[in-house]
Each structure stands twice: as C-alpha cells, then as structure tokens.
C-alpha cells in the first residue's frame, strides 16, 4: 500500500450503547502510520464532553479486516497516570 492509498483508507471506530450509535471516529491510516501513536479524542453531546476515546495505535502490518466487539471494558480514572 503506497502513501496515497494510506491517505484514502480509514480506521473507523463506532461506539454503541444499547444498539444506539454514541460516537464515530475516522482516522486515515497515513496519520496512524506516521504518528504520534497515542490518540485521545473527546466524546461530545450537546457541546458538552461526556467521555473520551483513547488508544495507542501503531501499524506493523496492513490487512483488510472488520473487528466487531460485543463488549469492551471501560476504566474510569480521575487522573491520567504518568
């Protein structure tokens, strides 16, 4: 996959709660491949931040995939560890 293809291909993350879409995030693979690897995005509702999606993403191999997760764990922290 060349640079142009990376820029036109996206990792799409959809957050659902009780089968309703709460948030959707799209990152092109070029931005993931070139860094930084830590991504932190707010989840907003009515212009108020309700939560965050945080992930450390690195590309080691490119495969066409769909990953569906029935449940995911959530850790609520007051302070971010150093």
Residue, then its C-alpha position, 0 to 999 in steps of 0.5 A: x500500500x503506497x502513501x496515497x492509498x494510506x491517505x484514502x483508507x480509514x480506521x473507523x471506530x463506532x461506539x454503541x450503547x444499547x444498539x444506539x450509535x454514541x460516537x464515530x471516529x475516522x482516522x486515515x491510516x497515513x496519520x496512524x502510520x506516521x504518528x504520534x501513536x497515542x490518540x485521545x479524542x473527546x466524546x461530545x453531546x450537546x457541546x458538552x464532553x461526556x467521555x473520551x476515546x483513547x488508544x495507542x495505535x501503531x501499524x506493523x502490518x496492513x490487512x483488510x479486516x472488520x473487528x466487531x466487539x460485543x463488549x469492551x471494558x471501560x476504566x474510569x480514572x480521575x487522573x491520567x497516570x504518568 
